[in-house]
Each structure stands twice: as structure tokens, then as C-alpha cells.
Amino acid sequence: MLTEADLTTRFWPLPVRRINGIGPKAGARLEQLGVRTIGELAAMPRTALVEQFGRSYGAWLHEAAHGRDDRPLQTHGEPVSMSRETTFERDLHAVRDKAELTAVFTALCERVALDLQRKGYLGRTIGIKLRFEDFLTVTRDRTIDHATAEAAEIRRAAGECLKRVDLSRRLRLLGVRVGSLTRAASGPA
């Protein structure tokens, strides 16, 4: 738990870019003004910030540097996707290690399906993630006609995604993802 008293010791020493909403351009402009830390930003007069950045953004910078935000606190958001992945102890080859890869792939699909069912979601976009021995990472997605949380349907669609990848190199990581989530009609609250 942080209090207003922690502001000067915990936040003001941090770089201004640590404030969510200060991007590269605003950070560069602040740097030109000699403002590198949140504390230096807090020391700037509100009028100077408004003059440099405009009424709305300048006022927001001043408030953010002082730890003030009047937006309601949101402690929960809906997930966009759910996934499971695994990194292998040794790189696996799609042909020579087919049985092991098939078992892992099926298990990942089943685990994602259980996660979806347990949390009360269905998804339409099913995808895979592969990382090869040279650390090249590729993904493939497929959107199906209806939302699902069934392992067999996830496995089928993810398998179709696998067919669109050259599997001649050894695999270091395999993952399965379900996105475009919606709440299941009878899912938990």
C-alpha cells in the first residue's frame, strides 16, 4: 500500500517516461526542457506545462506528476485472449519427435480449453506460437465461425494453423492461444 507520503521518495526519482501516457515524443520534449524525472516534472509550474503542451495535456502532466488521477480505479478488466505454451528442455524436430510434439500440442489445447471453461469464456480466434532453435518466433491464427471452449475444436483449428508453417527446423517452444473472447452464457460471474 502506497500513500501520498511515498510520492516524493518512491515516484519522483523515476524517469518521466515511467508515467503511463508519456510517450517518446513528450519524453523528448520534456528532456529538452531539462525535465528527466517525475520530481522535476512535479516542480514545473502548471502554467509552464500548459504553455508547452496545451491546456489538456499540460494540466494532465502536472496532475500525474503529483500522483493525482480522478478516473475511477479499475481493478478488473476482461481478458482479450488465453494461452498456454511450453519451452522444451531440448529442441524437438517435427518428424523425429512427432509423438512427443503431438502429445504436448494436444495437452496445450486441452489446458486452454479448461482455462476458458473454468473462467466462463468462449473464443473464435485460435492460434499457435512456435519458436525455432534459432529463436525465430512465428504465429499463425485462424478465426472460426462460432465461439468455442472445446478442446477438440481448438485442437482442430490450431492444427490447421500448424499446416501453414515450415516445420523443417527444430522447435524450442510451442504455444496455443484462443482470442476474440466473449462470455459464455452460463459462465461464472
PyMOL commands that set and color helices and strands:
alter all, ss='L'
color gray80, all
select helices_A, chain A and resi 4-11+16-18+24-32+38-43+46-53+55-65+98-119+151-162
alter helices_A, ss='H'
color red, helices_A
select strands_A, chain A and resi 81-92+121-132+137-148+171-183
alter strands_A, ss='S'
color yellow, strands_A
deselect
rebuild
show_as cartoon
